[in-house]
């Protein structure tokens, strides 16, 4: 473990998900950290090309005043295994040092690792640098997972289901669930946008459209209820049968796919919908047991009932805002009751939960475990 940092100023966030309109956990943390520090968000590499051997400059783009987007460069292709990772890490470290300049050495660094594929050897020998390994997906035992687990100054898990695995490798493991920026959801949106919204009083599904989505269930819901079924998120379907089911779903008159959106755009749609739903294919049982859906937070922050067919990992709000059904009939019954105003929504309990996961409080808890002072917001 490293000693304390000297007046931390720079945070480097590594991510296996690129910066995009779809804000995954990595992007949320980078943005929140940029309110206090200079942040470099390191996109995953693009496809390897022979010309990259001679490329010694990485892209750099300002996203916000204190948040810079850069890209990890694969100088060597992955087929050299861990040797490629080591060489690539060290060369990317050199490029990052050039971006940060001498002030980075003066003030210290924090590397916040969300990417389990690379970054393990970046700044691994620097005394005034600390490393957080943040596990948000079920990757136990894969890629560089064990190596990161043993090396990290602090290991963060989002789900209690990960704890047994990581306690074996690191004594400093904490569980921090998904976070929320309460101030963001309190922003008043344009009333004219709300009045004409296609999502008004709708059943809304937020999140990536993947092979794991229960398209059959969504189709039945669209045909059953005389309201719009609105889908917001990127199409990441891969299997031909999933793509076909998605197209069949979109052929239904009251189904509307709006594509991916920035948080400030999809917030408007969630605020005016009637119900937020979670619907994963029940045949993917093992995978479903490891999910900790971020969309739950967005629904609750807009004070919407949630109907789900998986565990949302918020036991305090079961039957107080979050309702679970494992079969179609029960799912439909819950939606019927919600439209009829017969499902409880405990605003006080929801507010207590949101306050507990506000990013300000989460960052305070994380830096306390890291034994570092948290800088004030600018």
C-alpha positions in Angstrom: 0.0 0.0 0.0 1.2 3.5 -0.8 1.6 6.3 1.7 -0.8 9.3 1.6 -0.9 11.4 -1.5 0.5 14.9 -1.5 -2.4 17.3 -2.3 -4.1 15.1 -4.9 -4.9 17.1 -8.0 -5.2 14.5 -10.9 -7.4 11.5 -11.3 -7.0 9.1 -14.3 -10.1 7.0 -14.9 -9.6 3.9 -17.1 -12.7 2.4 -18.7 -13.6 -0.6 -20.9 -16.6 1.5 -22.1 -15.9 4.5 -24.3 -17.3 8.0 -23.5 -20.6 8.2 -25.2 -24.2 9.5 -24.9 -24.9 6.4 -22.7 -23.6 7.2 -19.3 -22.3 4.0 -17.6 -21.0 4.1 -14.1 -17.5 4.9 -15.2 -18.7 8.1 -16.9 -20.7 9.2 -13.9 -17.8 8.9 -11.6 -15.4 10.7 -14.0 -17.9 13.6 -14.3 -18.4 13.8 -10.5 -14.7 13.7 -9.8 -14.1 16.5 -12.3 -16.1 18.8 -10.0 -13.1 18.5 -7.6 -10.1 17.4 -9.6 -8.5 17.4 -13.0 -9.7 14.2 -14.6 -8.4 12.3 -17.6 -10.9 9.7 -18.9 -9.0 7.0 -20.8 -11.2 5.4 -23.5 -10.4 1.8 -24.4 -8.2 1.3 -27.5 -9.5 1.2 -31.1 -8.7 -1.8 -33.3 -4.9 -2.5 -33.6 -3.1 -1.5 -36.8 0.5 -2.0 -37.7 0.9 1.8 -38.0 0.2 2.1 -34.2 3.8 0.9 -33.5 5.0 4.3 -34.8 2.2 6.4 -33.2 3.5 8.2 -30.1 0.7 10.7 -29.6 -2.7 10.0 -28.1 -5.9 12.0 -28.8 -7.0 14.6 -26.3 -10.3 16.3 -26.2 -11.9 18.5 -23.5 -15.3 17.3 -22.5 -15.9 19.6 -19.6 -13.8 22.3 -18.0 -11.8 19.9 -15.8 -12.4 16.6 -17.7 -10.2 15.6 -20.6 -11.0 12.6 -22.9 -8.0 10.6 -24.1 -7.5 7.1 -25.5 -5.4 4.1 -24.5 -3.2 3.1 -27.4 -2.4 -0.5 -28.1 1.2 -0.2 -29.5 1.4 -4.0 -29.5 -1.4 -6.3 -30.4 -3.0 -8.5 -27.7 -1.8 -11.8 -29.0 1.5 -11.2 -27.1 -0.5 -11.7 -23.9 0.6 -10.0 -20.7 3.8 -8.8 -22.3 1.6 -6.7 -24.6 -0.3 -5.3 -21.7 2.9 -4.4 -19.8 4.5 -2.7 -22.8 1.3 -0.9 -23.7 0.7 0.2 -20.1 4.2 1.7 -19.8 4.0 3.5 -23.1 0.6 4.9 -22.2 2.0 5.9 -18.8 4.7 7.9 -20.7 2.0 9.7 -22.8 -0.1 10.5 -19.6 3.0 11.9 -17.9 3.4 14.3 -20.8 -0.3 15.4 -20.5 -0.1 15.9 -16.7 3.3 17.5 -16.7 5.5 18.1 -13.7 2.6 19.1 -11.5 1.4 15.5 -11.5 4.6 14.4 -9.8 4.3 17.3 -7.3 0.7 16.6 -6.3 0.3 12.9 -6.7 -2.1 10.8 -8.8 -5.1 8.6 -8.3 -5.8 5.9 -10.8 -9.4 4.7 -10.8 -9.5 1.4 -12.7 -12.8 0.4 -14.2 -11.1 -1.4 -17.0 -10.2 -5.1 -16.2 -8.3 -5.6 -19.5 -5.4 -3.1 -19.2 -3.9 -0.4 -17.0 -2.6 -2.7 -14.3 1.1 -1.6 -14.8 0.5 2.1 -15.3 2.1 4.1 -12.5 2.5 0.9 -10.5 5.9 1.9 -9.1 5.1 5.6 -8.4 5.1 6.2 -4.6 2.7 9.2 -4.7 0.0 7.3 -6.7 -2.9 5.3 -5.4 -5.0 2.7 -7.2 -8.7 2.0 -6.9 -10.1 -1.1 -8.6 -13.8 -0.6 -9.2 -15.8 -3.8 -10.1 -19.1 -3.0 -11.7 -19.6 -6.2 -13.8 -19.4 -9.9 -13.0 -15.8 -10.5 -14.2 -14.5 -12.5 -11.2 -11.4 -14.4 -12.2 -11.3 -13.1 -15.8 -8.8 -10.9 -17.5 -6.5 -9.1 -15.0 -9.1 -9.4 -12.2 -7.0 -11.3 -9.7 -3.9 -9.2 -10.3 -5.9 -5.9 -9.9 -7.5 -7.3 -6.8 -4.2 -8.0 -5.1 -2.6 -4.8 -6.1 -5.3 -2.2 -5.4 -5.1 0.2 -2.5 -8.9 0.0 -2.4 -11.3 -2.4 -4.1 -14.9 -1.3 -4.7 -17.7 -3.7 -5.5 -21.2 -2.6 -6.5 -22.9 -5.9 -5.6 -22.8 -7.9 -2.4 -22.7 -11.0 -4.6 -19.1 -10.2 -5.5 -17.8 -10.0 -1.9 -16.7 -13.6 -1.2 -14.5 -13.6 -4.3 -12.7 -10.3 -3.6 -12.3 -10.7 0.2 -9.9 -13.6 -0.7 -7.4 -11.2 -2.4 -7.7 -7.8 -0.7 -8.4 -6.8 2.9 -9.6 -3.4 1.9 -12.9 -4.2 0.0 -16.0 -2.0 0.3 -19.4 -2.3 -1.3 -20.6 0.9 -2.9 -23.9 0.6 -4.8 -24.8 2.7 -7.9 -24.9 6.4 -7.3 -27.1 9.3 -8.1 -26.6 13.0 -8.7 -29.7 14.4 -6.9 -29.1 17.9 -8.1 -29.3 16.7 -11.7 -32.7 15.2 -11.3 -34.1 18.3 -9.6 -33.5 20.5 -12.7 -36.8 21.8 -14.1 -37.2 20.8 -17.7 -38.9 22.8 -20.5 -42.7 22.4 -20.1 -43.3 22.4 -23.9 -41.0 19.4 -24.2 -43.0 17.6 -21.6 -46.4 18.5 -23.1 -45.5 16.9 -26.5 -43.4 14.0 -25.2 -44.1 10.6 -26.7 -43.3 9.2 -23.3 -46.1 10.9 -21.5 -48.0 8.2 -19.3 -46.0 5.5 -21.0 -44.3 2.3 -20.0 -40.6 3.0 -20.4 -37.6 0.8 -20.6 -34.2 2.6 -20.2 -30.9 0.9 -21.0 -29.0 -1.0 -23.6 -31.0 -3.1 -26.0 -29.0 -6.3 -25.9 -29.5 -10.1 -26.5 -30.5 -10.4 -22.8 -33.7 -8.3 -23.2 -37.0 -10.2 -22.9 -38.4 -9.1 -26.2 -41.3 -11.6 -26.0 -42.5 -10.0 -22.7 -42.2 -6.5 -24.2 -44.2 -7.5 -27.2 -47.0 -8.9 -25.0 -47.0 -5.7 -22.9 -47.3 -3.5 -25.9 -50.3 -5.5 -27.2 -51.9 -5.6 -23.8 -51.8 -2.0 -22.7 -53.2 0.9 -24.8 -50.2 3.2 -24.0 -46.9 3.8 -25.6 -44.1 1.4 -24.8 -40.9 3.6 -25.1 -37.4 2.2 -25.3 -34.4 4.4 -24.7 -30.9 3.1 -25.3 -28.4 1.8 -27.9 -29.1 -1.3 -30.0 -26.3 -3.8 -29.0 -28.1 -6.9 -30.1 -25.7 -9.5 -31.7 -27.6 -12.7 -32.2 -29.7 -12.9 -35.4 -32.7 -14.1 -33.5 -32.4 -11.2 -31.0 -32.3 -8.7 -33.9 -35.3 -10.3 -35.5 -37.3 -10.1 -32.2 -36.3 -6.5 -31.8 -37.5 -5.7 -35.3 -40.8 -7.5 -34.6 -41.2 -5.5 -31.5 -40.7 -2.2 -33.3 -43.3 -3.2 -35.9 -46.0 -2.9 -33.1 -47.8 0.5 -33.5 -47.4 1.8 -30.0 -43.7 0.8 -29.5 -41.2 3.6 -29.9 -37.4 3.2 -29.8 -35.8 6.6 -29.3 -32.2 5.4 -29.4 -29.4 6.4 -27.1 -29.7 9.7 -25.2 -27.6 11.9 -22.9 -28.9 11.9 -19.3 -30.2 15.5 -19.6 -32.4 14.2 -22.5 -33.6 10.9 -21.2 -34.4 12.6 -17.8 -37.3 14.4 -19.5 -38.8 11.2 -20.7 -38.5 9.4 -17.4 -40.2 12.3 -15.6 -43.3 12.0 -17.7 -43.7 8.2 -18.1 -46.0 6.3 -15.8 -43.9 3.2 -15.1 -40.2 2.3 -15.4 -39.6 -1.3 -16.2 -36.8 -3.9 -16.2 -37.2 -6.9 -18.4 -34.4 -9.4 -18.9 -34.8 -12.8 -20.6 -35.6 -15.3 -17.9 -33.5 -17.9 -19.7 -30.4 -16.0 -18.7 -30.9 -16.8 -15.1 -27.3 -17.0 -13.9 -26.5 -13.7 -15.5 -29.6 -12.1 -14.1 -28.5 -13.0 -10.6 -25.4 -10.9 -11.0 -27.0 -7.8 -12.3 -27.2 -4.5 -10.5 -29.1 -2.3 -12.9 -28.2 1.4 -13.0 -31.5 2.3 -14.5 -33.2 1.6 -11.1 -31.6 4.8 -9.8 -32.8 6.9 -12.7 -36.4 5.7 -12.3 -36.4 6.3 -8.5 -34.7 9.7 -8.9 -37.8 10.7 -11.1 -40.1 9.1 -8.5 -41.4 6.4 -10.8 -42.7 2.9 -9.9 -40.4 0.1 -11.0 -41.7 -3.2 -12.3 -38.9 -5.7 -12.7 -38.3 -9.4 -13.3 -35.0 -9.5 -11.5 -33.7 -8.5 -8.0 -32.9 -4.7 -8.0 -30.8 -5.0 -4.9 -32.6 -2.3 -3.0 -34.4 -4.4 -0.2 -35.6 -1.3 1.7 -37.8 -0.3 -1.3 -39.4 -3.6 -2.1 -43.1 -3.0 -2.3 -42.4 0.7 -1.5 -41.6 1.7 -5.1 -39.9 -1.4 -6.5 -42.1 -4.5 -7.4 -40.8 -7.8 -8.8 -42.7 -10.4 -10.8 -41.1 -13.5 -12.3 -43.9 -14.5 -14.6 -46.0 -12.7 -17.2 -49.3 -12.8 -15.4 -47.8 -11.3 -12.2 -45.9 -8.7 -14.3 -49.2 -7.6 -16.0 -51.1 -7.6 -12.7 -48.5 -5.2 -11.2 -48.7 -2.8 -14.2 -52.5 -2.9 -14.0 -52.4 -2.0 -10.3 -49.9 0.8 -11.0 -52.1 2.4 -13.6 -55.0 2.1 -11.2 -53.0 3.8 -8.4 -53.0 0.7 -6.2 -49.2 0.3 -5.8 -47.5 2.1 -2.9 -44.7 4.6 -3.6 -43.1 5.6 -0.3 -41.6 9.0 -1.2 -39.9 9.4 2.2 -38.1 6.0 1.9 -37.1 6.7 -1.6 -35.7 10.1 -0.6 -33.7 8.4 2.2 -32.3 5.9 -0.2 -31.4 8.5 -2.8 -29.7 10.6 -0.2 -27.6 7.6 0.9 -26.3 7.1 -2.6 -25.8 10.7 -3.6 -22.4 10.9 -5.3 -21.2 13.5 -2.7 -21.8 10.9 0.1 -20.4 8.0 -1.9 -17.2 9.9 -2.7 -16.8 10.9 0.9 -17.1 7.2 1.9 -14.6 6.1 -0.8 -12.0 8.7 0.1 -12.4 7.9 3.8 -11.6 4.2 3.1 -8.7 5.4 0.9 -7.5 7.5 3.9 -7.3 10.6 1.7 -9.1 13.9 2.2 -11.8 14.6 -0.4 -11.3 18.0 -2.2 -14.1 20.5 -2.0 -16.2 21.2 -5.1 -15.0 24.0 -7.2 
